[in-house]
Structure formats: C-alpha cells, structure tokens
C-alpha cells in the first residue's frame, strides 16, 4: 500500500500554489515556536517546482524561522511558568528542562558555548522549538542566540535547497522513485527511537 508517494505528490502540487511562499513562511514561523511539521516539507517540493528560486525560498524560510525563534525565546523568558502545563501535556517538559540545565551551565561557564549548541541544532534529532524555548528560559545572550539560529537553521535550509537545485530533474525523479521506502524508513526509525527511550534506556 502506497502512502508517502501520494502525500508527496499532493505537497508538490501545493508548492506550485500562488501563495506557496506565504504558506512556507507561516509554517517556518510556527515550527520554531510549537508546530511539529518541519518547513522542509514545503521547501523541498517548492525548490523542485521552481529551482531558479532556491535562494529566495530558503531565505523566506530562514527569516520566518528566526522571527518565530524570537517569539519562542521571549515566551520562554516571560511566560514559561504559564505554559508549563501545556508543555507537559505535549511531552516536551523533560527535554526542555534538560536543555535548560545544559544551557544554563554553558551560559555560566562560557556564553558562546551555547551558540555552538544552536549551530548544531539543525542536524540533531531535537526539534528547534525546544532549543528556542530553553534559550529564553535561561536568558541566553541575544547575539549568541541570533547567531546560532541564523547559522544552525540557515545551513539546513540553504544546503537542502541548494542540493535540490543542483540535482534538478534527477533529484525529483529520485524522490519519486524512493519516497515510499524513505518514508517507511523514517517511520521505522521513529518507532525504534520511541521503543529505545521508553522501554530500553
């Protein structure tokens, strides 16, 4: 039964919508605060549909992500106690508390060490929103926070869009051919991670 290929083809059609850039910006903004879907879901097919606009699309996603990250930072700084029950219900609280402890220690010993954590955040299996909230809670210095977000998220969106731009039609054909096994592979990894962290670790 094919599930991922029809979904991918539908998103590809959405990416050609006249308001696709607005949708990408909205998705990128809210993903940095609370939304669970990564902006790459829109960015990749949009770049495939119009590869000549890859820099523009990546920039739209990055700018919106930075704005969303700032909102999450200030929510973490000024409204964390109010939203603790919501974060607990979402299952984020233990991970946020762990990140807060780590960032607080880093900020005390060397404020720019936290910068490198944010730079690495683009390629670690922890959602960006957890880092943005935790950074606000500990009061991470704004230059380090903004620099880390710009580089951490920037390298992710520009590398993805650039690779798709260079791959062109071959990248699109490869995605069409392999989207189903890739999708099921991701599902298997998620299930394995849940089993490991819930029952083994």
N, C-alpha and C positions, 0 to 999 in steps of 0.2 A: 504494500500500500504506500503510495507516494503522498507525503505530507509537505515536505520542505520545498520541493520544486514549485508546486502551485503557489505557495506563500511568497516565494522569492519572485516569481513572475508577476504576482499582484503588486508587490512593493516596487518592482521595476516600472510598472505602469504608473503607480503613484508618483514616482520620481520624475516623470515627464509632465506632471500637472503644472499649470501656470503658477500655482502658489507653493511649489515644492520647496523653494528656498525658505519661505516663511515657516513651513512645517518643520524643516531641518533646524531652523533657529529655535523654534519653540521646544522641539524635542531635546536639543542640546542644552538649552537653558534649564529645563525642569529635570533633566537627567543628573545635572550637577547638584541638585537640591534633594530630590526624593524619587524621581521616576525611575523604574527598573530597566527600561529599554535603552541600550546604548545608541548614540547617534549614528554610529557606523552602519546601522540597519538602513538608514536613509542615504547616508553619504556615499556608500559603495555603488548602489544602483544609479544614483544621480550622476556620478562620475562616469559610469559605464554609458549612460544615455547621452551625456554631453561632455566627453573627455577634455575638450578645449577649455572648459570652465573649472578644471580640477582645483586650481589655486583659490578661485573665488568661493567654491563650495567649502573647501577646508577652512578658509578664513571665516566664513559665516558661522560654521560650527564652532570654531575656536572662540570667536568673540562672544557668542551666546553662552558657551560653556564658562568662560571667565566671569561674565555677568552673573550667571547662576551660582558660580562658586562664591562670589562675593556675598550674594544673598544668604547662602548656606553658612558662610563664615560669620556673618552678623547674627543670624539666627542662633548659631552655636554660642556666640558670645553673650547674647542678651536674652534668649528665650529658651535655653536648653532645659531648664527646670520645668518649664511649662509643657514641653513636648516629650519629656522622658517617658510618660506612659505610652504615647504613640510609638516611639522608637522601640520600646519594649515589646509592644504588640507586633511590630514588624520584624522582630528578632534581631535588630541591629545593635541593641544596647550593649551586650557583652563585647562586641567587636569595637564599638565606639569607645567604651571605657578602656579597653586595652590600648587602642591608638592614642587616647588622651594621655594615659600614663607614659607611653613611649615618647610622644611629642613633648610632654611637659619636662621629662628628663632631658631630652635633646635640647629643648629651648633653654634649660638652665645651664647645661654644660657648654653648649655651642649652638646658638640660634640657627646658624646656617646648615647644621646637620639635618634639621627638619626640611630644609629646602631640597636636599638630595632625596629625601623620602618621597616628596611630592613629584620630583622629576621621575623617579622610578615608578610612581603610581600608575602610569599609563600601561605598564606591562606586567603588573602583578594582579593576582586574582582577587583583589579587594576593590569594590566599587569606589569611584571617585568621590561620591557623596559622603562616604564615611570619613575620608581624609578632610574634606572641606568643613564638615561639622566639627571634627576633632580639632582642627586648626583654630577655629573660632573659640572653642571652649577653653583652650589653653592660652589664647591670646598670642598666637604666633606672630612675629613681626610682619607687617604688611608687605614690605619689599620682598622678603623671603617667600611669603605666601604667593604673591602675584607672580614672581619669577618662577617658582616651582610649578604653578598651574600652567603658565604660558608655555614653558618648555615641556612639561610632562604630557599635557594634553595636545600641545602643538605637534610634537614629534609623532604622536599617534595618528592624528588626522591627516597630516601632510604626507607621512610615509604611506599610509593606506591609499589616499587619493593619487599620489604620485606613482605608486606601483601599478594601480589600475590604469592610470593614464598611459604608462609605458607599455603595459600588456595589451591595451586596446581590445580589439576583437578577440584575440586569443584568450585574454582574461575572461571575457564574457562567455566564450564557448566552454572554457574550463569550468567556470562556475556552474553553467547549465549542466555540464556532464557530471560534476562531482558534488553538487549541492545536497543531494539526498544522503550519500554516505557521510559527508561532512556534518550535516545536521544531526544524524543519528549518532555520530561520534561525539559531538558536543553533549548530547543528551546522556550518553554513557559516562562521559567524564563528570558531568554534574551529579549523576546518581552515585558514582564511585566516591566523589568528594563528600556527599551527604552521608553515605554509609561510614566512610572513614572518620569524619569529625563527630558523628553522632554515636557510633557504636564501637569504634576501634580505639580512637585516640584517647 
